């Protein structure tokens, strides 16, 4: 192994390198090669996705995959708490690529089902970053991807102040900072919500905004909880609660398969919404009775095929699919294209 000891490329050199790579990939493998961006820093991730989504088939799992899974969890949670997406008020702790990506997809889904402008839907969504609540008076100093979520409000420095003032029905943590959903925060959520939705999405476990036990105990068993890290079931006052894990592995394999089997030439936001809706449909009443908003991961092959079929269908509907003719049964076609890890015995 050769170690190249030099500083990483930045600025114009960095963008020229990416441009050369993206052009070469497309030239060598064609219009339908899917490029997945993974673990890019915030300041690069959004710019690269915005730039290449217009000319290449690209997908950023940290922004789009995370958002799609969380939206699916919210759609499933609504079956437990009642109401629609537009009836909720959302507060995020964390305004990086995960937080703003999720927020934007929620706004798009709201707009799709209500025909409200996306800008109006964004006003239901509030974000807190390291300096406090994103508000209009801070707008000039904010990174461009945060600006759409800076609304008219007094400046607030802490999450607890934001919870008490905004009174969200949904609290989502993407901060990467552990123990930030304190007892006071969760008790406040439970004080004005019959069933507060609390998603503690940061991982690993040490970075989780709160544990499943804390969420259920401090909310007196009323929380609808999901996390990014795995947590064991929690026993509280004689009832067992099973926390859901918002894992990107629910979406990105099926999403990628749907893109590939349809021969899609671009990724459209509606394809991400289709993936979210497909995943939410896989959660059953049996899951909800346990407090579980995501289907069991043991069913991942069926879940992935369902997502692939819905994503492919949307690609065909949008005129972005190139694999013709369209298969009669996209679910069965997706299953037939999946890799099956069975090996012949030679002994």
N, C-alpha and C positions, 0 to 999 in steps of 0.2 A: 504494500500500500504506500502511495506517495502522498505526503501531506504538503499542500501548497500554502505556504505561510505568507499571506498577503491580506490586506484589508478587503472586505466585501465591496463589490461595486455599488455605487450609489448614484443618485441624480441622473444625468443624461446617459452616462455609461450603463447604468442599470437598465434604463428603459430601452436603450439600443439593444442590449443583450436579450431582453424579453421579446422585443420586436423581431429580432433575428430568429429566435427559437420558435415563436408562434408562426412566423411565415414559413419556416422550414418544415414544421409539423404538418401544416396545411398543404404545402407543396408536395410533400412525400406521401401523405396518407389520405389526402382529399378533404372535401368539405365536411364529411360526416365524422371525422375523428373528434372524440370528446376529450377535452382537456379539463382536468379537475385541479383547481387551485386549493392548496391545503397549507394551513399554518403560515400564511403570509401576514406580516405586520399590518395593523390597521391602516396606516397611511398609504400602504401599497395595495392592500386587498380591495378596497372600494374603487380606487382609481383603475386598477387592472380589470376588474369585473365590468365597470362601466365602459371602459375602452374596448375590450375584446368581445363583449357580448353582442356588439353590433356587427362584427365581421367574422367571428369564430363560434364554434359550438363549445361553450365554456360553462363551468359550474363551480361555485365556491362553496364547499361543504360547511365551512365555519360560519358563513353568512346565510346561505340559502338552505343548506341541509338542516342546520340547527333551527332556523326559523320555521321550516316546514314541520318538523317534529313537534315543536312547542305549540304551533297553531293547531295541530291535530289534537294535542292534549287539551287545549282550551275548548275546542269543539266538543270533545268528549265530556269535559267537565261541565259544560252547559247543560248536558242531559241530566246531571246530578243537581245543579243549582237552579235551573230554569232560566228563561230569557235567552236573548240572542247576543251575539258579539257586540252589537251596537249599544246594548243596554248596560254594558259594563264600563267601569272606569279603571284604567290600567296604570300602574306605577312600577317603573323599573329601577332597580339599583344596579347601575352599570350602563354606560352609554358607548361601548365599543362596538366592534363589528357584530358580535352576537346580539347585544341588546337592540341596536338600531335596526339590524336585519330582521329580527323578530317583530319589532314594532311596525316596521314598514309592511311586512306581510300581513299582519293583523289589519292594518288600515286598508290594504288592497282587498282583503276578503270582506271586510265591512262594506266597502264601496261597491263591490260586486253584487252583494245581496240587498243593498238598500238604495242603490243608484245615487247615493250621496257623493259629492266630490271627495277625492282622496284627502284633500287639505282639511275638509271638515271632519273626516274620520280621524285624522291625526290629532285633532284637538281633544280626543278622548284618551290620549296616551301621553303620559308624563314620564320623564326620565330624570334620575339623579346621578350625577357623576361625582368625581372626587371633590369638586368645589361646591356641590349642592344641587338644587333643583335647576333644570334647564329652563330659563325664563327669557323673555324678550329683551330685557335690559343687558343680558350677557351675550346676545346673539353675535355681535361683532367679533368677539374673542373665541367663538366656538369653531371647531372643525366643521367642514361643510356637511358631513353626514349627520351631524347633531342638529343643525339649524332648523330643519322642518319640525322638530319637536320642542322648540323653545316658544312657550306660550306666554300670554299676559298673566302675570302673577307676581306677588311680592317675592323677593329673594328669600330662600330658605336654605340653611346650611346643612341640616341633618335629615336623615331618612325619617326619624320619628316625627319631626316637625312636618315633613311632607305628607306622611300618612295621616296625621291628625288634621291637616288642613284640607287635603284633597279627598280624603275618605275613599280610597280605591276599593273596588270589589276584588281586584286581581293584583297580587304582588309578585313580581318576577325578579329573581336575582341572577345577574350575569356579571357580577363585579369581580369575581376571582378572589374575594376577601372573605375569609371564614368568620363565622359568629356575628355577622352584621344584622341578621334578623334576630334581634334581641327579644327577650321576654316582653319588654314594654311594647315593641313593635307588633308582635303577634297578638298580644292581648288587645292592643288598640284595633287591629284588623278584626278580631272576633267581637269587639264591642259594638260595631255598627254593621256587621255582616252575619247573617244566619249561618252561611257556609262560606267562609273566606277561602279564596283560591290562592294558594301559596306555592310557588314554584321556586325551589332553591337549586339553581341549575349549575353552579360552578363546581368544578372538580379539579383535582381529586378530593376525597372526602374532607381532608383538612381545610380545603378552601370553600366548602359548602357554607352558604349563608346561614343555614341552620340544619339540624338533623331532623329526621322523621319523628323521633321521639319528642323533640322539643316542639315541633309544629303541632303534633296531636295533643301533647300534654298542656302546653300553654294556651291552646285554643279550646281546651276542654272537649276534645274529640270532634270539633266541628269543621276542622280544616279539610279542604280537598287538596291533597299534597302530591307533588311530584318533585323529583330531584335529578340532578345530573349524575350524581354518584349513587352506587347501590346501597340501600339500607334494608336491614331485616324488618320483618313485620313487627308491629308495635302493639302491645297489649295495654289497653287503657279502660279502666272501670268495667272489666269483664268482656270487652269487645276487642277483636283483633283487627287492626288496620294494616292493609298491605300497600306500602308506598309504590307508586309508579316511577320507573326510571326513564327520563326523557333522553333516549340514546339515539344518536344520529344513525346508528346501524339499522334502525327501523326504516329509514327512508332512502339513504343514498344508494344501496345496491339495487332496490326496485326502481328508483328514479333513473339510474344509469341504464338499467335494462330496458326501461320503457323508451328512453331516448334512442338506444341502439336498435331495438327491434322495429321501430317506426322509421328509422333512417332520418331522424330529425336533423335539420341543418342549423337550428338555433334553439336556445332555451328561452322560453317565454314565462313570465310570472304566472300565467294561468296554469302552466304545467306544474308549478310548485303548489299552487292552491289545490289542484286535482290530487296531488300526492297526499296533502294534508287531509283532505276529505276522505280519501280512500283509507288512510290509516285510522282515522276517527271512526269510520264505519266498522272496523274490525273489533272494536271494544264492545262487549256484550253486557247485558244487565247483570249477569253472574259476576263479571269483573267489577261493575259499579257497586254491587252489594258488599264487596270487600274493600271499597274505597279505591279501587284500582282503575285508573283512567286509560291505561295503555293495555293492549292485549298481551297475553303471555308470549315471551320471546321464543318459546318452544314452537310457536306457529310461524316463525319468521319466513319460511319458504312460501307458504300460502300468502302471507301478508305482502311479501315482495312481489309475488306474481300479480296480486290485486293492484298494488301500486303501479307496477309496470304497465298493466292493461289500461288503467285510468290515464296515466301520463301519455302513453302512446295514442290513446283515443283523442286526447286533447291536442296532441301534435297534428293528427289528421284533421281535426275540426278547424284548426288554425291555418291549415295549408302549409305547415312546416315539415310534413313527413314526405320522404322521397321513396320509401320502400312500397312499391305498388305491384299488384293490387293490395288493398287493405285486407288483412286476414279477417275471416268471418267471426272468429272467436278469439279476441285478443288475449283473454286470460289463458286459454289453452295454448295459444301460440307462445305466450310468455313462459309458461311452464316447460314447453318443449325446448326452449332456448336456454334454459337454466343449466348450469353446470351441476352434475350429480357426482359427488365424491365416492363412487363405488369402483373398486378395483378388482380385477380378475386375480384369483389365487393361482400362483405358479407352483405350489407345493402340495 
